């Protein structure tokens, strides 16, 4: 993936991560199921960021 696209993907993932972190307190008040879905989504975003970083490291 080109570096401009990498930056764009990283920016989107950063925004998703921030949004999910901000919604966790609301999800906690709604229900345990909602909280678990938000945490699972956050874990997925973090995993994607790690995979992107590893792939970029291998390409260098």
C-alpha positions in Angstrom: 0.0 0.0 0.0 1.3 3.5 -0.8 2.4 5.7 2.0 -0.4 8.2 1.3 -3.0 5.5 1.6 -1.3 4.1 4.7 -1.6 7.6 6.3 -5.2 7.8 5.3 -6.0 4.3 6.7 -4.1 5.1 9.9 -6.1 8.4 10.2 -9.4 6.5 9.8 -8.4 3.9 12.4 -7.3 6.6 14.8 -10.6 8.3 14.5 -12.5 5.1 15.0 -10.4 4.3 18.0 -11.1 7.7 19.6 -14.9 7.4 18.8 -15.1 3.9 20.3 -13.2 5.0 23.5 -15.6 7.9 23.8 -18.7 5.7 23.5 -17.6 3.1 26.0 -19.1 5.0 29.0 -22.4 5.3 27.2 -22.4 1.7 26.2 -21.7 0.7 29.8 -24.8 2.5 30.9 -27.0 1.0 28.2 -26.3 -2.8 28.7 -23.5 -5.3 29.1 -24.1 -6.5 25.5 -23.6 -3.0 24.1 -20.5 -2.6 26.2 -19.1 -5.9 24.9 -19.8 -5.0 21.3 -18.0 -1.6 21.7 -15.0 -3.3 23.3 -14.9 -6.0 20.6 -15.0 -3.2 18.0 -12.2 -1.4 19.8 -10.1 -4.5 19.9 -10.7 -5.0 16.1 -9.5 -1.4 15.4 -6.4 -1.9 17.6 -5.7 -5.2 15.9 -6.0 -3.6 12.4 -3.6 -0.8 13.5 -1.1 -3.3 14.7 -1.3 -5.3 11.5 -0.8 -2.2 9.4 2.2 -1.2 11.4 3.7 -4.7 11.1 3.1 -4.8 7.4 4.7 -1.4 6.9 7.7 -2.5 9.0 8.2 -5.6 6.9 8.0 -3.6 3.7 10.8 -1.2 4.8 
